[in-house]
């Protein structure tokens, strides 16, 4: 019985501690929803600039067929 209580208490403390660990230690959790609750629209910082952008797109029938209107690179190919 004591072992069961100890295990349950350890699980509760671990779960509760995990909620506060990233903020206290300043670490980040990396996952698919890392920026889920942050809104970057309209945020500008004049001291920062984009250094690198990776663009990934799907191939096959889900690939965009056309570019956006007034695309200056409409005649370019994606081949190296």
C-alpha positions in Angstrom: 0.0 0.0 0.0 2.8 2.4 0.8 4.5 1.7 -2.5 1.3 2.4 -4.4 0.9 5.7 -2.5 4.5 6.6 -3.2 4.2 5.8 -6.9 1.0 7.9 -7.3 2.5 10.8 -5.4 5.6 10.7 -7.6 3.5 10.7 -10.7 1.4 13.7 -9.5 4.5 15.6 -8.6 6.2 14.8 -11.9 3.1 16.0 -13.9 2.7 19.2 -11.8 6.5 19.9 -12.0 6.5 19.5 -15.7 4.1 22.4 -16.1 6.5 24.8 -14.5 9.9 23.5 -15.6 10.3 25.3 -18.9 9.4 28.7 -17.4 11.6 28.2 -14.3 14.6 26.8 -16.1 14.2 28.9 -19.2 14.3 25.8 -21.5 12.0 25.2 -24.4 10.0 22.2 -25.3 10.4 21.4 -29.0 7.5 19.8 -30.7 5.0 20.2 -33.5 2.9 22.8 -31.6 5.8 24.9 -30.3 4.4 28.3 -31.5 0.7 27.4 -31.2 -0.2 30.1 -28.7 2.0 32.9 -30.1 0.9 35.5 -32.6 3.6 36.8 -34.8 1.4 38.9 -37.1 2.2 42.6 -36.8 5.3 42.1 -34.7 8.3 44.0 -36.0 11.7 44.3 -34.6 14.1 46.6 -36.5 17.1 45.0 -34.9 16.4 41.6 -36.4 16.4 40.3 -39.9 15.6 37.0 -41.6 18.9 35.0 -42.1 17.6 31.7 -43.5 14.2 30.4 -44.7 13.5 26.7 -45.5 10.5 26.2 -47.7 9.0 22.7 -47.8 6.2 21.7 -50.1 4.5 18.5 -50.9 4.9 16.7 -54.2 2.2 15.0 -56.2 -1.4 16.1 -56.6 -1.3 18.4 -53.5 1.5 20.6 -54.9 0.3 24.1 -55.7 -0.3 24.3 -59.5 0.0 28.1 -59.9 1.9 30.8 -58.2 0.5 34.0 -56.7 -0.5 37.0 -58.8 2.3 39.3 -59.9 5.0 36.7 -59.1 8.3 38.1 -60.4 9.7 34.6 -60.6 6.9 33.0 -62.5 9.2 31.7 -65.3 11.8 30.2 -62.9 12.1 26.5 -62.4 12.8 24.7 -59.1 15.6 22.7 -60.6 19.2 23.5 -59.5 
